[in-house]
Amino acid sequence: MIFETHAHYDDEKFDADRIELLLQLKAQSIGRIINVGASFRGAKESVELAKEYDFIYAAVGIHPEDQADWHDESRRFIKTVSDKGQRKSSKVVAIGEIGLDYYWEKDPDMQKRQREIFREQLKIAKNAALPVIIHSRDAAEDTLSIMREAHEMGIEGVIHCYSYSPEIAREYVKMGYYIGIGGVLTFKNSKKLRATVEEIGMGSILLETDSPYMAPEPNRGKRNDSGNLIYVAEKIAEIKGITREEVEEITWENACRLFPEAV
Ligand code: NI
């Protein structure tokens, strides 16, 4: 069984066949899925999907690229559905995806705003005692320093679609954070990510797709879905010298540890 820790099935690319696809994935031994909200709309739709499907859980947060979505209404929504008393019905198991993206945002003032919104959402996670799902692109230093603060606050989480060096991964792992590994690992030019997988222990790895994006080989460039996680698991198995089944089993346990409410 595979625990898919990061997908966006609310995306319009799934509008035509969402129901068939999700039922097919469940039959294909995708045991659990965390649908991750990025925008305000995405956060609301993640909660809706989690209500409709027993094997789907929700993460709610505002992505750094969608900072215009951070306002009173979205803040109130995220706080409400992540509140301990609401979680049985909302099925929210994490705050995310949140973080920093300096690849798409070059303006220093806007980057500063990203850090403020990031910290505000970390505080929500702290108050709700929920783990976080972190997006970080071209912002290695600032993300690491804010995650050190988060660690001090006792916040757990995963660095999703990990793209930095093995050395930085080691820093995260030391603090108990998980590293999200997806389709990129199967790409020819993925030397750095391969080195990261070699560097960290199996106990720190989570499987994720970021569907509909980042499809692994042999489906690179196509719409991604959680069924493709077998290719990622196979690649990890090859690097670690274990079987694909062992990779699925260990990453399943890892995900259950980080997201204990996804049961
Ligand atoms: Ni994502």
py3Dmol code that shows the C-alpha trace and the ligand (Angstrom):
import py3Dmol

protein = """\
ATOM      1  CA  MET A   1       0.000   0.000   0.000  1.00  0.00           C
ATOM      2  CA  ILE A   2       1.199   3.468  -0.858  1.00  0.00           C
ATOM      3  CA  PHE A   3       0.633   6.612   1.205  1.00  0.00           C
ATOM      4  CA  GLU A   4       0.516   9.532  -1.229  1.00  0.00           C
ATOM      5  CA  THR A   5       1.455  12.544   0.889  1.00  0.00           C
ATOM      6  CA  HIS A   6       1.036  15.330  -1.665  1.00  0.00           C
ATOM      7  CA  ALA A   7      -1.457  15.657  -4.510  1.00  0.00           C
ATOM      8  CA  HIS A   8      -3.770  18.324  -5.919  1.00  0.00           C
ATOM      9  CA  TYR A   9      -6.841  16.439  -7.133  1.00  0.00           C
ATOM     10  CA  ASP A  10      -8.829  19.666  -6.879  1.00  0.00           C
ATOM     11  CA  ASP A  11      -6.899  20.842  -9.969  1.00  0.00           C
ATOM     12  CA  GLU A  12      -9.032  21.500 -13.064  1.00  0.00           C
ATOM     13  CA  LYS A  13      -6.877  19.012 -15.000  1.00  0.00           C
ATOM     14  CA  PHE A  14      -8.867  16.317 -13.158  1.00  0.00           C
ATOM     15  CA  ASP A  15     -12.300  17.799 -13.850  1.00  0.00           C
ATOM     16  CA  ALA A  16     -13.129  15.377 -16.655  1.00  0.00           C
ATOM     17  CA  ASP A  17     -12.423  12.118 -14.839  1.00  0.00           C
ATOM     18  CA  ARG A  18     -11.822  12.839 -11.144  1.00  0.00           C
ATOM     19  CA  ILE A  19     -14.237  10.273  -9.706  1.00  0.00           C
ATOM     20  CA  GLU A  20     -13.141   7.406 -11.982  1.00  0.00           C
ATOM     21  CA  LEU A  21      -9.480   8.191 -11.390  1.00  0.00           C
ATOM     22  CA  LEU A  22      -9.744   8.353  -7.588  1.00  0.00           C
ATOM     23  CA  LEU A  23     -11.661   5.077  -7.418  1.00  0.00           C
ATOM     24  CA  GLN A  24      -9.153   3.452  -9.753  1.00  0.00           C
ATOM     25  CA  LEU A  25      -6.249   4.667  -7.573  1.00  0.00           C
ATOM     26  CA  LYS A  26      -7.877   3.205  -4.503  1.00  0.00           C
ATOM     27  CA  ALA A  27      -8.192  -0.145  -6.301  1.00  0.00           C
ATOM     28  CA  GLN A  28      -4.519   0.165  -7.348  1.00  0.00           C
ATOM     29  CA  SER A  29      -3.459   0.122  -3.699  1.00  0.00           C
ATOM     30  CA  ILE A  30      -3.080   3.837  -3.115  1.00  0.00           C
ATOM     31  CA  GLY A  31      -4.188   3.484   0.487  1.00  0.00           C
ATOM     32  CA  ARG A  32      -4.212   7.110   1.545  1.00  0.00           C
ATOM     33  CA  ILE A  33      -3.921  10.485  -0.124  1.00  0.00           C
ATOM     34  CA  ILE A  34      -3.341  13.900   1.363  1.00  0.00           C
ATOM     35  CA  ASN A  35      -4.878  16.471  -0.938  1.00  0.00           C
ATOM     36  CA  VAL A  36      -2.928  19.655  -0.436  1.00  0.00           C
ATOM     37  CA  GLY A  37      -4.551  23.040  -0.755  1.00  0.00           C
ATOM     38  CA  ALA A  38      -2.376  25.809  -2.143  1.00  0.00           C
ATOM     39  CA  SER A  39      -4.821  28.628  -2.848  1.00  0.00           C
ATOM     40  CA  PHE A  40      -7.916  29.579  -0.837  1.00  0.00           C
ATOM     41  CA  ARG A  41     -10.040  27.741  -3.407  1.00  0.00           C
ATOM     42  CA  GLY A  42      -7.708  24.747  -3.228  1.00  0.00           C
ATOM     43  CA  ALA A  43      -7.907  24.643   0.554  1.00  0.00           C
ATOM     44  CA  LYS A  44     -11.719  24.650   0.484  1.00  0.00           C
ATOM     45  CA  GLU A  45     -11.837  21.994  -2.232  1.00  0.00           C
ATOM     46  CA  SER A  46      -9.330  19.811  -0.353  1.00  0.00           C
ATOM     47  CA  VAL A  47     -11.705  19.718   2.604  1.00  0.00           C
ATOM     48  CA  GLU A  48     -14.588  18.872   0.244  1.00  0.00           C
ATOM     49  CA  LEU A  49     -12.635  16.002  -1.344  1.00  0.00           C
ATOM     50  CA  ALA A  50     -11.690  14.653   2.082  1.00  0.00           C
ATOM     51  CA  LYS A  51     -15.360  14.638   3.044  1.00  0.00           C
ATOM     52  CA  GLU A  52     -16.323  12.735  -0.111  1.00  0.00           C
ATOM     53  CA  TYR A  53     -13.637  10.017  -0.078  1.00  0.00           C
ATOM     54  CA  ASP A  54     -12.758   7.924   2.950  1.00  0.00           C
ATOM     55  CA  PHE A  55      -9.099   7.514   1.896  1.00  0.00           C
ATOM     56  CA  ILE A  56      -8.465  11.217   1.254  1.00  0.00           C
ATOM     57  CA  TYR A  57      -7.336  13.698   3.912  1.00  0.00           C
ATOM     58  CA  ALA A  58      -6.821  17.442   3.609  1.00  0.00           C
ATOM     59  CA  ALA A  59      -4.027  19.922   4.134  1.00  0.00           C
ATOM     60  CA  VAL A  60      -4.962  23.593   4.140  1.00  0.00           C
ATOM     61  CA  GLY A  61      -2.667  26.551   3.576  1.00  0.00           C
ATOM     62  CA  ILE A  62      -1.802  29.420   1.279  1.00  0.00           C
ATOM     63  CA  HIS A  63       1.117  28.835  -1.105  1.00  0.00           C
ATOM     64  CA  PRO A  64       3.724  31.624  -1.409  1.00  0.00           C
ATOM     65  CA  GLU A  65       2.779  32.172  -5.074  1.00  0.00           C
ATOM     66  CA  ASP A  66      -0.814  32.797  -4.023  1.00  0.00           C
ATOM     67  CA  GLN A  67      -0.177  35.389  -1.359  1.00  0.00           C
ATOM     68  CA  ALA A  68      -3.051  37.551  -2.623  1.00  0.00           C
ATOM     69  CA  ASP A  69      -5.231  34.749  -1.209  1.00  0.00           C
ATOM     70  CA  TRP A  70      -4.038  35.496   2.325  1.00  0.00           C
ATOM     71  CA  HIS A  71      -6.773  37.652   3.876  1.00  0.00           C
ATOM     72  CA  ASP A  72      -9.222  37.641   6.790  1.00  0.00           C
ATOM     73  CA  GLU A  73     -11.592  35.194   5.148  1.00  0.00           C
ATOM     74  CA  SER A  74      -8.944  32.607   4.214  1.00  0.00           C
ATOM     75  CA  ARG A  75      -7.203  32.995   7.565  1.00  0.00           C
ATOM     76  CA  ARG A  76     -10.501  32.406   9.355  1.00  0.00           C
ATOM     77  CA  PHE A  77     -11.272  29.376   7.184  1.00  0.00           C
ATOM     78  CA  ILE A  78      -7.864  27.764   7.772  1.00  0.00           C
ATOM     79  CA  LYS A  79      -8.087  28.366  11.507  1.00  0.00           C
ATOM     80  CA  THR A  80     -11.617  26.986  11.693  1.00  0.00           C
ATOM     81  CA  VAL A  81     -11.130  23.754   9.730  1.00  0.00           C
ATOM     82  CA  SER A  82      -7.812  23.009  11.432  1.00  0.00           C
ATOM     83  CA  ASP A  83      -9.216  23.531  14.905  1.00  0.00           C
ATOM     84  CA  LYS A  84      -9.021  20.398  17.002  1.00  0.00           C
ATOM     85  CA  GLY A  85     -12.774  20.313  17.549  1.00  0.00           C
ATOM     86  CA  GLN A  86     -13.492  20.545  13.795  1.00  0.00           C
ATOM     87  CA  ARG A  87     -10.977  18.038  12.516  1.00  0.00           C
ATOM     88  CA  LYS A  88     -13.146  14.954  12.803  1.00  0.00           C
ATOM     89  CA  SER A  89     -15.405  16.343  10.113  1.00  0.00           C
ATOM     90  CA  SER A  90     -12.937  18.482   8.125  1.00  0.00           C
ATOM     91  CA  LYS A  91     -10.292  15.703   8.061  1.00  0.00           C
ATOM     92  CA  VAL A  92      -7.549  18.333   8.053  1.00  0.00           C
ATOM     93  CA  VAL A  93      -4.278  16.628   8.995  1.00  0.00           C
ATOM     94  CA  ALA A  94      -1.713  19.330   8.154  1.00  0.00           C
ATOM     95  CA  ILE A  95      -1.157  22.997   7.371  1.00  0.00           C
ATOM     96  CA  GLY A  96       0.204  23.385   3.840  1.00  0.00           C
ATOM     97  CA  GLU A  97       1.437  23.960   1.478  1.00  0.00           C
ATOM     98  CA  ILE A  98       3.150  26.995   2.904  1.00  0.00           C
ATOM     99  CA  GLY A  99       6.655  28.405   2.505  1.00  0.00           C
ATOM    100  CA  LEU A 100       8.825  30.552   0.253  1.00  0.00           C
ATOM    101  CA  ASP A 101       9.243  30.799  -3.511  1.00  0.00           C
ATOM    102  CA  TYR A 102      11.917  33.214  -4.669  1.00  0.00           C
ATOM    103  CA  TYR A 103      12.034  31.604  -8.099  1.00  0.00           C
ATOM    104  CA  TRP A 104       8.740  33.205  -9.125  1.00  0.00           C
ATOM    105  CA  GLU A 105       9.056  36.218  -6.794  1.00  0.00           C
ATOM    106  CA  LYS A 106      12.132  38.429  -7.180  1.00  0.00           C
ATOM    107  CA  ASP A 107      10.842  41.585  -5.462  1.00  0.00           C
ATOM    108  CA  PRO A 108      12.471  41.822  -1.983  1.00  0.00           C
ATOM    109  CA  ASP A 109       9.371  43.470  -0.473  1.00  0.00           C
ATOM    110  CA  MET A 110       7.154  40.673  -1.739  1.00  0.00           C
ATOM    111  CA  GLN A 111       9.647  38.095  -0.499  1.00  0.00           C
ATOM    112  CA  LYS A 112       9.460  39.742   2.914  1.00  0.00           C
ATOM    113  CA  ARG A 113       5.677  39.466   2.720  1.00  0.00           C
ATOM    114  CA  GLN A 114       6.055  35.743   1.912  1.00  0.00           C
ATOM    115  CA  ARG A 115       8.083  35.285   5.092  1.00  0.00           C
ATOM    116  CA  GLU A 116       5.406  37.069   7.143  1.00  0.00           C
ATOM    117  CA  ILE A 117       2.605  34.930   5.721  1.00  0.00           C
ATOM    118  CA  PHE A 118       4.729  31.799   6.190  1.00  0.00           C
ATOM    119  CA  ARG A 119       5.331  32.641   9.864  1.00  0.00           C
ATOM    120  CA  GLU A 120       1.657  33.452  10.445  1.00  0.00           C
ATOM    121  CA  GLN A 121       0.638  30.052   9.093  1.00  0.00           C
ATOM    122  CA  LEU A 122       3.314  28.300  11.148  1.00  0.00           C
ATOM    123  CA  LYS A 123       1.709  29.891  14.170  1.00  0.00           C
ATOM    124  CA  ILE A 124      -1.667  28.447  13.152  1.00  0.00           C
ATOM    125  CA  ALA A 125      -0.025  25.004  12.873  1.00  0.00           C
ATOM    126  CA  LYS A 126       1.531  25.440  16.278  1.00  0.00           C
ATOM    127  CA  ASN A 127      -1.770  26.417  17.887  1.00  0.00           C
ATOM    128  CA  ALA A 128      -3.595  23.543  16.196  1.00  0.00           C
ATOM    129  CA  ALA A 129      -0.733  21.095  16.989  1.00  0.00           C
ATOM    130  CA  LEU A 130      -0.614  20.047  13.321  1.00  0.00           C
ATOM    131  CA  PRO A 131       2.401  19.245  11.107  1.00  0.00           C
ATOM    132  CA  VAL A 132       3.299  21.465   8.146  1.00  0.00           C
ATOM    133  CA  ILE A 133       3.907  20.774   4.453  1.00  0.00           C
ATOM    134  CA  ILE A 134       6.624  23.092   3.174  1.00  0.00           C
ATOM    135  CA  HIS A 135       7.086  24.451  -0.341  1.00  0.00           C
ATOM    136  CA  SER A 136      10.485  26.045  -0.917  1.00  0.00           C
ATOM    137  CA  ARG A 137      12.096  27.074  -4.168  1.00  0.00           C
ATOM    138  CA  ASP A 138      15.270  29.153  -4.588  1.00  0.00           C
ATOM    139  CA  ALA A 139      14.956  30.148  -0.935  1.00  0.00           C
ATOM    140  CA  ALA A 140      17.198  27.617   0.800  1.00  0.00           C
ATOM    141  CA  GLU A 141      18.708  29.835   3.473  1.00  0.00           C
ATOM    142  CA  ASP A 142      15.572  31.697   4.528  1.00  0.00           C
ATOM    143  CA  THR A 143      13.510  28.513   4.595  1.00  0.00           C
ATOM    144  CA  LEU A 144      16.060  26.689   6.722  1.00  0.00           C
ATOM    145  CA  SER A 145      16.271  29.544   9.209  1.00  0.00           C
ATOM    146  CA  ILE A 146      12.479  29.849   9.524  1.00  0.00           C
ATOM    147  CA  MET A 147      12.204  26.063   9.903  1.00  0.00           C
ATOM    148  CA  ARG A 148      14.739  26.243  12.712  1.00  0.00           C
ATOM    149  CA  GLU A 149      12.328  28.648  14.443  1.00  0.00           C
ATOM    150  CA  ALA A 150       9.476  26.222  13.700  1.00  0.00           C
ATOM    151  CA  HIS A 151      11.483  23.382  15.189  1.00  0.00           C
ATOM    152  CA  GLU A 152      12.023  25.474  18.333  1.00  0.00           C
ATOM    153  CA  MET A 153       8.242  25.882  18.463  1.00  0.00           C
ATOM    154  CA  GLY A 154       7.859  22.090  18.335  1.00  0.00           C
ATOM    155  CA  ILE A 155       6.366  22.025  14.831  1.00  0.00           C
ATOM    156  CA  GLU A 156       6.875  18.872  12.751  1.00  0.00           C
ATOM    157  CA  GLY A 157       6.685  18.625   8.979  1.00  0.00           C
ATOM    158  CA  VAL A 158       7.916  17.669   5.537  1.00  0.00           C
ATOM    159  CA  ILE A 159       9.974  19.577   2.998  1.00  0.00           C
ATOM    160  CA  HIS A 160       7.918  18.819  -0.069  1.00  0.00           C
ATOM    161  CA  CYS A 161       9.423  18.289  -3.547  1.00  0.00           C
ATOM    162  CA  TYR A 162      12.854  18.616  -2.015  1.00  0.00           C
ATOM    163  CA  SER A 163      15.260  20.400  -4.380  1.00  0.00           C
ATOM    164  CA  TYR A 164      18.258  21.482  -2.300  1.00  0.00           C
ATOM    165  CA  SER A 165      21.588  19.843  -1.453  1.00  0.00           C
ATOM    166  CA  PRO A 166      22.156  16.636   0.538  1.00  0.00           C
ATOM    167  CA  GLU A 167      23.899  18.765   3.191  1.00  0.00           C
ATOM    168  CA  ILE A 168      20.813  20.902   3.755  1.00  0.00           C
ATOM    169  CA  ALA A 169      18.647  17.754   3.803  1.00  0.00           C
ATOM    170  CA  ARG A 170      20.813  16.460   6.597  1.00  0.00           C
ATOM    171  CA  GLU A 171      20.092  19.648   8.599  1.00  0.00           C
ATOM    172  CA  TYR A 172      16.357  19.098   8.200  1.00  0.00           C
ATOM    173  CA  VAL A 173      16.589  15.437   9.106  1.00  0.00           C
ATOM    174  CA  LYS A 174      18.545  16.311  12.240  1.00  0.00           C
ATOM    175  CA  MET A 175      15.582  18.403  13.338  1.00  0.00           C
ATOM    176  CA  GLY A 176      13.227  15.484  12.657  1.00  0.00           C
ATOM    177  CA  TYR A 177      11.749  16.845   9.433  1.00  0.00           C
ATOM    178  CA  TYR A 178      10.824  14.537   6.568  1.00  0.00           C
ATOM    179  CA  ILE A 179      11.954  14.892   2.966  1.00  0.00           C
ATOM    180  CA  GLY A 180       9.283  14.565   0.262  1.00  0.00           C
ATOM    181  CA  ILE A 181      10.499  12.606  -2.764  1.00  0.00           C
ATOM    182  CA  GLY A 182       8.612  12.538  -6.059  1.00  0.00           C
ATOM    183  CA  GLY A 183       8.957  12.174  -9.804  1.00  0.00           C
ATOM    184  CA  VAL A 184      12.101  14.296 -10.143  1.00  0.00           C
ATOM    185  CA  LEU A 185      14.116  11.394  -8.721  1.00  0.00           C
ATOM    186  CA  THR A 186      13.490   9.413 -11.917  1.00  0.00           C
ATOM    187  CA  PHE A 187      14.737  12.186 -14.230  1.00  0.00           C
ATOM    188  CA  LYS A 188      18.102  11.804 -15.940  1.00  0.00           C
ATOM    189  CA  ASN A 189      19.413  15.086 -14.494  1.00  0.00           C
ATOM    190  CA  SER A 190      18.482  14.316 -10.890  1.00  0.00           C
ATOM    191  CA  LYS A 191      21.993  13.745  -9.545  1.00  0.00           C
ATOM    192  CA  LYS A 192      21.519  16.070  -6.578  1.00  0.00           C
ATOM    193  CA  LEU A 193      18.253  14.501  -5.473  1.00  0.00           C
ATOM    194  CA  ARG A 194      19.726  11.029  -5.900  1.00  0.00           C
ATOM    195  CA  ALA A 195      22.632  12.085  -3.659  1.00  0.00           C
ATOM    196  CA  THR A 196      20.080  13.326  -1.116  1.00  0.00           C
ATOM    197  CA  VAL A 197      18.281   9.971  -1.094  1.00  0.00           C
ATOM    198  CA  GLU A 198      21.637   8.248  -0.628  1.00  0.00           C
ATOM    199  CA  GLU A 199      22.479  10.613   2.229  1.00  0.00           C
ATOM    200  CA  ILE A 200      19.325  10.362   4.350  1.00  0.00           C
ATOM    201  CA  GLY A 201      17.863   7.304   6.070  1.00  0.00           C
ATOM    202  CA  MET A 202      14.682   5.576   4.853  1.00  0.00           C
ATOM    203  CA  GLY A 203      13.007   6.715   8.069  1.00  0.00           C
ATOM    204  CA  SER A 204      12.966  10.316   6.792  1.00  0.00           C
ATOM    205  CA  ILE A 205      11.484   9.778   3.331  1.00  0.00           C
ATOM    206  CA  LEU A 206       7.884  10.369   2.245  1.00  0.00           C
ATOM    207  CA  LEU A 207       6.419   9.467  -1.153  1.00  0.00           C
ATOM    208  CA  GLU A 208       4.610  12.243  -3.000  1.00  0.00           C
ATOM    209  CA  THR A 209       3.617  13.147  -6.541  1.00  0.00           C
ATOM    210  CA  ASP A 210       2.526  16.821  -6.563  1.00  0.00           C
ATOM    211  CA  SER A 211      -0.085  15.629  -9.096  1.00  0.00           C
ATOM    212  CA  PRO A 212      -0.996  16.835 -11.681  1.00  0.00           C
ATOM    213  CA  TYR A 213       2.617  18.014 -11.962  1.00  0.00           C
ATOM    214  CA  MET A 214       6.025  16.318 -11.944  1.00  0.00           C
ATOM    215  CA  ALA A 215       5.161  12.959 -13.524  1.00  0.00           C
ATOM    216  CA  PRO A 216       8.078  10.519 -13.233  1.00  0.00           C
ATOM    217  CA  GLU A 217       9.712   8.602 -16.062  1.00  0.00           C
ATOM    218  CA  PRO A 218       8.368   6.854 -18.122  1.00  0.00           C
ATOM    219  CA  ASN A 219       5.450   9.291 -18.006  1.00  0.00           C
ATOM    220  CA  ARG A 220       7.402  12.546 -17.744  1.00  0.00           C
ATOM    221  CA  GLY A 221       5.535  15.502 -19.215  1.00  0.00           C
ATOM    222  CA  LYS A 222       2.104  13.850 -18.936  1.00  0.00           C
ATOM    223  CA  ARG A 223      -0.549  14.567 -16.301  1.00  0.00           C
ATOM    224  CA  ASN A 224       0.636  12.962 -13.089  1.00  0.00           C
ATOM    225  CA  ASP A 225      -1.402  10.879 -10.654  1.00  0.00           C
ATOM    226  CA  SER A 226      -0.619   8.805  -7.574  1.00  0.00           C
ATOM    227  CA  GLY A 227      -0.497   5.583  -9.618  1.00  0.00           C
ATOM    228  CA  ASN A 228       2.917   6.750 -10.857  1.00  0.00           C
ATOM    229  CA  LEU A 229       4.361   6.507  -7.342  1.00  0.00           C
ATOM    230  CA  ILE A 230       5.451   2.935  -8.086  1.00  0.00           C
ATOM    231  CA  TYR A 231       8.161   4.373 -10.362  1.00  0.00           C
ATOM    232  CA  VAL A 232       9.411   6.650  -7.588  1.00  0.00           C
ATOM    233  CA  ALA A 233       9.317   3.807  -5.056  1.00  0.00           C
ATOM    234  CA  GLU A 234      11.219   1.594  -7.505  1.00  0.00           C
ATOM    235  CA  LYS A 235      13.925   4.228  -7.927  1.00  0.00           C
ATOM    236  CA  ILE A 236      14.313   4.654  -4.166  1.00  0.00           C
ATOM    237  CA  ALA A 237      14.480   0.856  -3.786  1.00  0.00           C
ATOM    238  CA  GLU A 238      17.235   0.702  -6.400  1.00  0.00           C
ATOM    239  CA  ILE A 239      19.271   3.438  -4.653  1.00  0.00           C
ATOM    240  CA  LYS A 240      18.792   1.949  -1.186  1.00  0.00           C
ATOM    241  CA  GLY A 241      19.266  -1.675  -2.221  1.00  0.00           C
ATOM    242  CA  ILE A 242      15.910  -2.810  -0.839  1.00  0.00           C
ATOM    243  CA  THR A 243      12.652  -3.955  -2.461  1.00  0.00           C
ATOM    244  CA  ARG A 244       9.884  -1.700  -3.714  1.00  0.00           C
ATOM    245  CA  GLU A 245       7.542  -3.299  -1.204  1.00  0.00           C
ATOM    246  CA  GLU A 246       9.898  -2.331   1.616  1.00  0.00           C
ATOM    247  CA  VAL A 247       9.984   1.255   0.353  1.00  0.00           C
ATOM    248  CA  GLU A 248       6.178   1.345   0.292  1.00  0.00           C
ATOM    249  CA  GLU A 249       5.968  -0.139   3.771  1.00  0.00           C
ATOM    250  CA  ILE A 250       8.550   2.147   5.410  1.00  0.00           C
ATOM    251  CA  THR A 251       7.245   5.334   3.779  1.00  0.00           C
ATOM    252  CA  TRP A 252       3.711   4.319   4.821  1.00  0.00           C
ATOM    253  CA  GLU A 253       4.859   4.081   8.434  1.00  0.00           C
ATOM    254  CA  ASN A 254       6.725   7.385   8.142  1.00  0.00           C
ATOM    255  CA  ALA A 255       3.615   9.137   6.846  1.00  0.00           C
ATOM    256  CA  CYS A 256       1.474   7.656   9.638  1.00  0.00           C
ATOM    257  CA  ARG A 257       3.983   8.995  12.164  1.00  0.00           C
ATOM    258  CA  LEU A 258       3.948  12.510  10.718  1.00  0.00           C
ATOM    259  CA  PHE A 259       0.211  12.604  10.020  1.00  0.00           C
ATOM    260  CA  PRO A 260      -1.230  10.585  12.919  1.00  0.00           C
ATOM    261  CA  GLU A 261      -4.735  11.898  12.250  1.00  0.00           C
ATOM    262  CA  ALA A 262      -4.810  10.405   8.729  1.00  0.00           C
ATOM    263  CA  VAL A 263      -6.191   7.076   9.904  1.00  0.00           C
TER     264      VAL A 263
END
"""
ligand_1 = """\
1
NI
Ni 2.105 20.969 -4.402
"""
view = py3Dmol.view(width=600, height=400)
view.addModel(protein, "pdb")
view.setStyle({"model": 0}, {"cartoon": {"style": "trace"}})
view.addModel(ligand_1, "xyz")
view.setStyle({"model": 1}, {"stick": {}})
view.zoomTo()
view.show()
